Amino acid sequence: MTDPNAIQPSALDQLPDRDPEETAEWQASLDAVAKAAGPHRAAYLMRRTLERAEGAGIALPKLLETDYVNSIPTAAEPAVPGDEAMEQRITAWNRWNAAAMVTRGSKYGVGGHIATFASAAWLYETGFNHFFKGKEADGSGDQLYIQGHASPGIYARAFLDGRLNEEQLDNFRRESGGNGLPSYPHPRRLPWLWEFPTVSMGLGPLSAIYQARFNRYLTNRAIKDTSASHVWAFLGDGEMDEPESTAALALAAREELDNLTFVINCNLQRLDGPVRANFKIVQELEAQFRGAGWNVIKTLWGTAWDELFRLDTTGALVRRLRQVPDAQIQTYQTRDAAYIRQDFFGGDPALVEMAKLLSDDKILECFHLSRGGHESRKVFAAYKAAVEHKGAPTVILAQTVKGHTLGEGFASKNANHQMKKLSVDEFKNMRDLLELPIKDSDFVDGVVPYGHPGADSPEVRYLQERRAALGGPAPARRVHPVAPLPAPAQKAFTSFDKGSGSQNVATTMAFVRLVKDLVRDKETGKRWVPIVPDEARTFGMESLFPSLGIYSPKGQTYEPVDRDQLMYYKEAKNGQILNEGITEAGSMADFIAASTSYATHGEAMIPFYIFYSMFGWQRTADQMWQLGDQLGRGFLVGATAGRTTLTGEGLQHADGHSPVIAATNPAALSYDPAFAYEVAVIVKDGLRRMYGDAAPGEDQNVFYYLTVYNEPMPQPAKPSVDAIDEGIVKGLYRFNTAESAGITPEANAPRIQLLGSGTAIHWALKAQALLAEEWGVAADVWSATSWSELRRDALEADEAGLRGEERVPFVRQALQGAEGPVLAVSDYMRQVPDQIAQWVEQDWSSLGADGFGLSDTREAARRHFGVDAESIVVAALAQLAKRGEVKATAVKEARAKYGL
């Protein structure tokens, strides 16, 4: 493995050597020590020497940094294959159309970003022309994580390629008409083009790392050979401030993901101004990535700088470049040659002499235009070195100018991210700079025209030939025709139908037992991807360790301490479990990669990610939205769910709100099952809908969220109720009536309907008995497996009504004819059951665990929140008293009786 921390010789080659003979003597001495005393002694002496230099005040780059020069010197750059002049013309057309599209859209007030693509055009064009493999290439092609604000440039290229037309460009950011383009990469809105949503900054780089890792996972498990696929993530230097951007750098290096390249567009600007105004973001990122174990390639200066470096015989230029902060580099971009002579060159006699040899035009060319990221030759050299590097991921730090080629009004201006259009005169100046054959007369009524050389032009033919050689168009999302996965054996799902008898079983354990049976299925078992953030033992999943193995690309290089135990800790190169350590964000990134494998790789995988419910939606809801954006499929499982079931842990662990957050995600089907057999029915239906034969009109691009509990409870047998499976899936069915529960109410006894979800149904069942035995009230108990699915069905019924269609919401159908008022209860805030209140015809009231959690026993916590069985009894009596069906004094008596 190449040592990524080594100072690259190619960088040293650019530094002037005033005494090569002396340098050779020092190097020979180091070689002699290493040979005679070993590398460790040589390293010790080097460290001591560096400490001495630092103590003496000798300026040296930090060990994790190289000088502020290109990693690949000009002499070592490979020739760019193909026609560079042709690629220059293609890039010019794309620059023009990207700017025209955003400017034309500005009249509608919908905005758009021009400056980002202007800076990054060559970073993309070089890749599209020479590196990015399409879907017809070996494996699955490459995976491209496009920087969100650069999307106009990608649309412009698709327009040149014939994949988009002028009408679509004119509908940029105007999608409601059905022929528009989303503002940013969005698979749900433009599923044939975009694969990965990236505009929620920081999630792109995190997801790219885990995508590269999942590619290796598929290969190592012999699901699909993805060794020819490369993951490219295009990022902004300001984006690297997001903690998610760098959260998994060590993982990528540790697992030697040389199938991954980050391309960071270092235009030195955020949305509001400089990224590191008083410092140097490139140097900071180099140290950060090199320290994490990445291969780092810096592409900073264009060929115009070659003359300056040749004149730098003392190293003064390199020292000065290391000193100048980013904001001053940006200022040079906007100032004249006299200012640059004074401010940059004027402080060092050697630089003053150098500047005398440079014309004003040369100085302006270097400081205004010549950046490594703006030259295909420089970018090609960096990309080629990246894909050829083995043993570590690569990051390319490419310096550019934000707003490049858009004119003096844009380039490096702090406000350019918010500037949405060019004037006609600015477009004409841009046309002249890019040498495009667009006439003044083409600007009709002041509207900038789109430019296209013609479908059969040399430019378009060249572009299409290059893409054909690389495996077809890119970016592109393609859902391969994959046969539905066969349904697992029915036995796995019916094993809970008889209940648990005298044994208490938590629904968490029921889910784990179900999965353990499903992964044994000969047809689909290998496609399950269990994901857990270092809490498998908490959820009772340790039994899966020896049978499935924990994925590690290195296998198990040690003897586990518990090797003699039945459920020992087993890592394996072909392991099936992804045990991520303490990172919910990493686990979600795993889930997203696995859940979209059906499209990315044409291989349907079935991920289930189990986590403390408190640390799922609350902590990583942004990624769950990303999951919906990316059309992911799978099972999210919020374990140790509810506000009162995790005894003793306190408010930090007490989840009373995850179903509320889940209900905001249109792609999430959220369930709160009470019993083991309900879990089985929901999982079975999820497998059918997402991976099997979905019903006509059923959206397969959904994911399921199940809340399960760690409280051991008796699991009842599945009732013999008509259409019970339909009720479980749709969200509501009657679990029992007072009569079927063995209660014989008196004639004309008051009756109430108790709706409970999850663990709350057990309190409702106890309340049912108390109401009958102590207050003469008959209660029917309903299991509300999904409040949010009931609400969605009701909303759809309302929408149908507005169209003149007759449709009754399922919740109203289910409760039709049910006597008395309805009282709903859950272990979540009241807002959860209250979602359906407006569609219930009966009188409605609810109980829930609103507020912060607390540390105590389950019983005390439930009494605190007023959701225990006795509290349900009092609430039920209060409802009946309002209706005049019980005496008002009964409420007061009950309150006193139960100590409320």
Buried (B, 14 or more C-beta within 10 A) or exposed (E): EEEBEEBBEBBBEBEBEEEEEEEEEEEEEBEEBBEEEEEEEBEEBBEEEBEEEEEEEEEEBEEBBBBBBBBBBBEBBEEBEBBBEBBBBBBBBBBBBBBBBBBBBBEEEBBBBBBBBBBBBBBBBBBBBBBBBBBBBEBBBBBBBBBBBBBBBBBBBBBBBEBBEBEBBBBBBBBEEEEBBBBBBBBBBBBEBBBBBBBBBBBBBBBBBBBBBBBBBBBBBEBBEBEBBBBBBBBBBBBBBBEBBBBBBBBBBBBBBBBBBBBBBBBBBBBEBBBBBEEBBBBBBBBBBBBBBBBBBBBBBBBBBBBBBEBBEBBBBBBBBBBBBBBBBBBBBEBEBEBBBEBBBEEBEBBBEBBEEBEEEBBBBBBBBBBBBBBBBBBBBBBBBBBEBEBBBBBBBBBBBBBBBBBEBBBBBBEBBEBBBBEEEBBBBBBEEBEBEBEEEEBEEEEBBBBBBEEEBEBBBBBBEBBEBBBBBBBBBBBEEEEBBEBBBEEBBBBBEEBBEEEEBBBBBBBBBBBBBBBEBEEBBBBBBBBBBEBBEBBBBBBBBBEBBBBBBEBBEEEBEEEEEEBBBBBBBBBBBBBBEEBBBBBBBBBBBBBBBBBBBBBBBBBBBBBBBBBBBBBBBBBBBBBBBBBBBBBBBBBBBBBBBBBEBEEEBBBBBBBBBBBEBEBBBBBBBBBBBBBBBBBBBBBBBBBBEBEEEEEBBBBBBBBBBBBBBEBBEBBEBEEBBEBBBBBBBBBBBBEBBEBEBEEEBBBBBBBBBBBBBBBBBBBBBBBBEBBEBBBBBBBBBBBBBBBBBBEEBEEBEEEEEEBBBBBBEBBEEBEBBBBBBBBBBBBBBBBBBEBBEBBBBBBBBBEEBBBBEBEBBBBBBBBBBBBBBBBBBBBBBBEEBBEEEBBEBBBEBBEB
